[in-house]
Amino acid sequence: MEEEKSNLYALIGGADKLRELVDRFYDLMQLEQEFAGIHQLHPQPNDSSRDKLFWFLSGWMGGPDLYISQFGHPRLRARHLPYAIGIAERDQWLRCMAWAMQDIGLAQSLQEHLMHSFYQTADWMRNTPG
C-alpha cells in the first residue's frame, strides 16, 4: 500500500498536474450550482482552501509532505467537525472531484483508483445523519 501510494504522485504527474486538479476542483465548485452546498462551507476567497488541499494531497499521494511540514498531522475529521457534512456534501465533493479529474485528462484507471480512496475518506468525514 505504501509503495502504491508513493507512486500516485508520479502517476498523476507531480506538483503541476496536482495543482491543476485542485484548481479545477475549486473552479468547478464556484461555477456549478450543483456544488453550492459544499461551496458555501468554504471561506471566500478560497485560496487558502486550495493551498491546503494541494499540500495535503501532495503528501497523501506520496509526494512532499507539504501540509504536515506546515501544520502537523492533518487530523482531517477533527478539522472538519465544525462543518455539517452529510451524504449530500460527501456526494457533492466526490462528484466535483470526479469532474475535475476528467477535465484535466487523468487516465480512467487512475481516476477509478483515486475515487475509491476519495470515497472512503469522504464517507469517513460525514458527521451528520442523512
N, C-alpha and C positions, 0 to 999 in steps of 0.2 A: 504493500500500500504506500509506504513512504517513497519508494522508487517511482511508483506510478505518479504520485503527486508531484515529485520533483520534476517530472517530465512535462507536466501540464503547462508550466510557464514557457518552456521551449516550444511545446506543441501549439500554444496559442499565438506565438510569435514574439514573445518577450514584452518589454515595457511599452513599446509603441502600440502594439496591437491591443494590449490590455487596456491602455489609456483610451484607445479608440472605442473599445467595448463599453467601458464605464461612461464615457461621454455620450455615446449613442443611447445608452440606457437612460441617463438623466435627461437627454434631449427628448426622447420619446415620452418620458414621464411628464414633462412640461407641456408637450404638444398634444398628446392624445387624451381625450376626455375619459376614456375607459380606465386611465390610471390616476384619475383625480383623487381617489381615496388615499393612495399612498403618497401622492404629490403633496397633499396638504399636511402630511406628517413630517415633512422635511422643512428645515429652515430655509428662508429665502433671503438672498440668493443661495443657491445650493452648492456653491463652490467648495465649502468645507466637507459637505457630504460626498461630493465627487472624489475629492482627495482621499478621504478616509476609506471609501470603498476600494479605490485603486490601491492604496497602501495595504489594506487588509488582503485583497485578492492576490497581490504580488507574493506575499509570504505564504498564503494558503495554497497557492499553486506551485510552490517550491522555488520561487524567485527570492529576491531580497526581502528580509523581514522588516519592511519599512514601517508598518503600523506598530509592531512590538518595540522597535527601537525608539519610537516617539512616545508611546502611551502605555507600554507594558502589555500584559495579556489582554486579548480583545474582550473577554467576558461578554460575548455577544448578547446572550439572553438578558443579563443584568443591565446592560446599556440600553436595551430596547424596552425594558419593563415600563417606563413612563408612557409608552405609546400603546394604544389598544390595537393589537394585532390578532385578527381572527382569520377565518378561512378566506374571506373576500380579499383582505390585504395580502395574505400569502399568495393567493392566486393571481392578483394584480402584479405583484413583484415578479413572480415566475413568468407570467405572460410577457411582461415588459422586457425581462432579461432574454427570453427566448427570441423575441422580435429583434432585439439588439444584436444577438449572436448571428441571427440570419442576415440582418442588414450589413454586417461587416464581413460576411462571407466565410465564417468558420466552417470547417468541414462538418458534414452531417454527423459523422461518428463522434466527433469532439463535442458537438452541441448536445447530443444524446447523453454522453458521459457526464458533461457538466450539469445538465438539467437533472439527472438522477441525484447528484451530490447537492445541487442547489435545493431540490425539493426536500431532501432530508433536513437540511439546515433551516429552510424557511418554515417547514412544518413544526420543527422544534421551537421556533421563535414564537409560535402562537401563545398568547396569554389571555385571550378572551374566548368564550364559547361562541360557536357559530361563525 
